[in-house]
Amino acid sequence: LPLVVIELKNPADENATVAKAFTQLQNYKNAIPSLFYYNGILIASDGFDAKAGTISSDFGRFAAWKSVDGIREDKATIPQIETLIKGMLRKDILLDLVKQFIVFEKTKKEDKKTGQSFVVTIKKLAAYHQYFAVNKAVESTISAA
């Protein structure tokens, strides 16, 4: 099952960007939709910067994973893709994210051309700080109880 789909642009290409990787993921969604049936997380990277989101996230909702352990953020000199792989894609964190930190929200949209309203389901993924904060709060609650 392709839980994570990564579009990694050539880091040697000076024109490669995270935005172009995101656009390529959108092209894949149209060309091979079956790849995304069971998908949890999409990652767009230019080989240095990296951002994660979901199948329904627009580019603004894609976010960097800035910590491996949730205690401190990695330095800006460390490639974001490295932090994301060592942090978010670590087996225990990835499985916890898929199980506990992806939600679905229904929202009303309006077609600007026709004026018709419709309901769409948006898939949302917790950002790194939300993931670590919630887990810390749960641990504190369990410890206090």
Secondary structure, 3 states (H helix, E strand, C coil): CCCEEEEECCCCCCCCCHHHHHHHHHHHHHHCHHHHCCCCEEEEECCCCEEEECCCCCHHHCECCCCCCCCCCCCCCCCHHHHHHHCCCCHHHHHHHHHHCEEEEEEEEECCCCCCEEEEEEEEECCHHHHHHHHHHHHHHHHHC
